[in-house]
Amino acid sequence: MRAVSWWAMLLSVAILSLAQADDDKDKEKNDKKSKIPPLTVIGYYDGEIVNADGNSDRLTLRYKEIVQKWVQGNQGAGYNSLTRRMNGGQSGGYVAQEQQKDIEVNLSPDVKIRLMYTKPAPAAPGAKKEKPPTAKEMAEKDPDYKLGGTPGKKSQLTKGQVVRITMGRNNDRINPQNYGMVVYVVTEGK
């Protein structure tokens, strides 16, 4: 009987030590993950960087927006009376007008920067043509190769660059926030 209880105790200690090792591995994985919850894509901003600080997770983006603006008309007595009544007794109409707006964008801690303007180096004349790399080889070099372009760093974001930012929202019910998930740099800065 004592031998069975001794083996049961030894087995329970072994199981606890394995469980502790698994917890340590899970903790290391969680430390490497982002501090914010997963993001859901909500849209894009296209514009020019006005201010980018390499030490900060924020940048200012200037984008263009089309708005409707009321323009007073100068029609005489022959102007359609129904249109005049719909507009409160005034003649005129709405005209599309372009406006520039600046917006502050919070970048996710694990934001991905992709440089779209870089081109591969040209091959030397008379050189052998190499086979294009397979998807597996590309994934080994760059895990985010499916996003396009070449990988970049936050420090490469400068004033004057034209970018497209993929925006995402966290699913936090108490404090939902929008973050820039991927920044595609289309042109170099000034």
C-alpha positions as CSV (number, residue, x, y, z in Angstrom):
1,M,0.0,0.0,0.0
2,R,2.8,2.4,0.9
3,A,4.5,1.8,-2.5
4,V,1.3,2.7,-4.3
5,S,0.9,5.9,-2.4
6,W,4.6,6.7,-2.9
7,W,4.2,6.2,-6.7
8,A,1.0,8.3,-6.7
9,M,2.8,11.1,-4.9
10,L,5.8,10.9,-7.3
11,L,3.4,11.0,-10.3
12,S,1.5,14.0,-9.0
13,V,4.8,15.9,-8.5
14,A,5.8,15.1,-12.1
15,I,2.5,16.3,-13.4
16,L,2.7,19.5,-11.4
17,S,6.2,20.2,-12.7
18,L,5.1,19.6,-16.3
19,A,2.1,21.9,-15.8
20,Q,4.4,24.6,-14.3
21,A,6.7,24.3,-17.4
22,D,3.7,24.7,-19.7
23,D,2.6,27.8,-17.8
24,D,6.1,29.3,-18.1
25,K,6.0,28.7,-21.9
26,D,2.5,30.3,-22.2
27,K,3.7,33.2,-20.1
28,E,6.7,33.8,-22.4
29,K,4.4,33.7,-25.5
30,N,2.0,36.2,-23.9
31,D,4.9,38.5,-23.1
32,K,5.9,38.6,-26.7
33,K,2.3,39.3,-27.9
34,S,0.9,42.8,-28.1
35,K,-0.6,44.4,-25.0
36,I,-3.8,45.4,-26.9
37,P,-6.6,43.0,-27.8
38,P,-6.9,41.7,-31.4
39,L,-8.0,44.4,-33.9
40,T,-10.8,44.3,-36.6
41,V,-10.2,46.2,-39.8
42,I,-12.5,49.2,-40.1
43,G,-11.2,51.1,-43.1
44,Y,-8.3,53.1,-44.6
45,Y,-6.8,56.6,-44.5
46,D,-5.0,57.8,-47.6
47,G,-2.9,61.0,-47.2
48,E,0.4,62.7,-46.5
49,I,2.3,62.6,-43.3
50,V,2.4,66.0,-41.7
51,N,4.2,65.0,-38.4
52,A,5.8,61.7,-37.5
53,D,7.9,61.2,-34.3
54,G,10.0,58.1,-34.3
55,N,9.8,57.8,-30.5
56,S,6.0,58.1,-30.4
57,D,3.2,55.8,-31.5
58,R,1.3,58.8,-33.1
59,L,1.5,60.5,-36.4
60,T,-0.4,63.4,-38.0
61,L,-1.9,62.7,-41.4
62,R,-3.4,65.2,-43.9
63,Y,-6.1,63.8,-46.1
64,K,-8.5,65.3,-48.6
65,E,-12.3,65.0,-48.2
66,I,-15.2,65.9,-50.5
67,V,-18.0,67.9,-48.7
68,Q,-21.2,69.4,-50.0
69,K,-21.3,73.2,-49.8
70,W,-24.4,75.4,-50.3
71,V,-24.0,78.0,-53.0
72,Q,-26.6,80.8,-53.3
73,G,-28.1,81.0,-56.7
74,N,-29.2,84.1,-58.6
75,Q,-32.1,82.8,-60.7
76,G,-34.8,85.1,-61.8
77,A,-38.6,84.7,-61.9
78,G,-38.4,81.7,-64.4
79,Y,-36.6,79.6,-61.7
80,N,-38.6,76.5,-60.7
81,S,-40.8,77.4,-57.8
82,L,-40.8,73.9,-56.4
83,T,-37.0,73.9,-56.0
84,R,-37.2,77.4,-54.3
85,R,-39.8,76.1,-51.8
86,M,-37.7,73.0,-51.0
87,N,-34.7,75.3,-50.2
88,G,-36.7,77.5,-47.8
89,G,-37.5,80.2,-50.4
90,Q,-33.9,80.5,-51.5
91,S,-32.5,79.6,-54.8
92,G,-29.2,77.8,-55.1
93,G,-27.7,74.3,-54.8
94,Y,-25.1,72.1,-53.3
95,V,-21.7,71.9,-54.9
96,A,-18.9,69.4,-54.1
97,Q,-15.9,71.0,-52.6
98,E,-12.5,69.5,-51.6
99,Q,-11.2,70.2,-48.0
100,Q,-8.0,69.2,-46.4
101,K,-8.1,67.8,-42.8
102,D,-5.5,66.8,-40.4
103,I,-6.0,63.8,-38.2
104,E,-4.0,62.2,-35.4
105,V,-3.5,58.5,-35.9
106,N,-2.6,56.2,-33.0
107,L,-0.3,53.4,-34.2
108,S,-0.6,49.9,-32.8
109,P,2.4,48.7,-30.7
110,D,2.9,45.9,-33.3
111,V,2.3,48.2,-36.4
112,K,3.7,46.9,-39.7
113,I,5.4,49.3,-42.0
114,R,5.6,48.3,-45.7
115,L,7.6,50.3,-48.3
116,M,5.8,50.1,-51.6
117,Y,8.2,52.3,-53.6
118,T,11.3,50.1,-53.4
119,K,12.2,48.1,-56.5
120,P,14.4,45.0,-56.7
121,A,18.0,45.6,-57.9
122,P,18.3,45.0,-61.6
123,A,20.2,41.9,-62.7
124,A,23.6,42.2,-64.3
125,P,23.7,41.8,-68.0
126,G,24.5,38.3,-69.1
127,A,23.7,36.9,-65.6
128,K,21.6,33.7,-65.2
129,K,18.0,34.2,-64.5
130,E,17.1,32.8,-61.1
131,K,13.9,31.0,-60.4
132,P,11.5,33.2,-58.4
133,P,11.4,32.2,-54.7
134,T,8.6,29.9,-53.5
135,A,6.0,31.1,-51.0
136,K,7.7,29.0,-48.3
137,E,11.1,30.7,-49.0
138,M,9.4,34.2,-49.0
139,A,7.7,33.4,-45.7
140,E,11.0,32.5,-44.1
141,K,12.6,35.8,-45.2
142,D,9.6,38.0,-44.5
143,P,6.6,36.6,-42.6
144,D,4.4,39.5,-43.8
145,Y,5.3,39.2,-47.5
146,K,1.6,38.8,-48.4
147,L,1.1,42.5,-47.5
148,G,3.3,43.5,-50.4
149,G,6.3,45.8,-50.7
150,T,9.3,45.4,-48.4
151,P,9.4,45.6,-44.6
152,G,10.2,48.9,-43.0
153,K,10.6,50.5,-39.6
154,K,8.7,53.1,-37.7
155,S,11.8,55.3,-37.8
156,Q,11.5,55.5,-41.6
157,L,8.2,57.4,-41.4
158,T,9.0,61.0,-42.3
159,K,7.2,64.2,-43.1
160,G,5.9,64.4,-46.7
161,Q,5.5,60.7,-47.4
162,V,2.2,59.7,-49.1
163,V,0.8,56.7,-47.1
164,R,-2.2,54.4,-46.8
165,I,-3.0,53.4,-43.3
166,T,-5.1,50.3,-42.5
167,M,-7.2,51.2,-39.4
168,G,-8.4,48.7,-36.9
169,R,-10.6,48.8,-33.8
170,N,-10.2,46.7,-30.7
171,N,-13.3,44.9,-29.4
172,D,-13.1,46.3,-25.9
173,R,-16.6,47.2,-24.8
174,I,-15.5,49.6,-22.1
175,N,-12.8,51.6,-24.0
176,P,-13.0,50.9,-27.8
177,Q,-10.1,52.6,-29.7
178,N,-8.9,52.8,-33.3
179,Y,-5.3,52.0,-34.2
180,G,-3.2,52.1,-37.3
181,M,-2.4,48.4,-38.1
182,V,-0.4,48.6,-41.3
183,V,1.2,51.7,-42.9
184,Y,1.9,51.4,-46.6
185,V,4.4,54.0,-47.7
186,V,3.6,54.9,-51.3
187,T,6.2,57.6,-52.0
188,E,9.3,58.9,-50.3
189,G,9.3,62.0,-48.2
190,K,10.3,65.5,-49.4
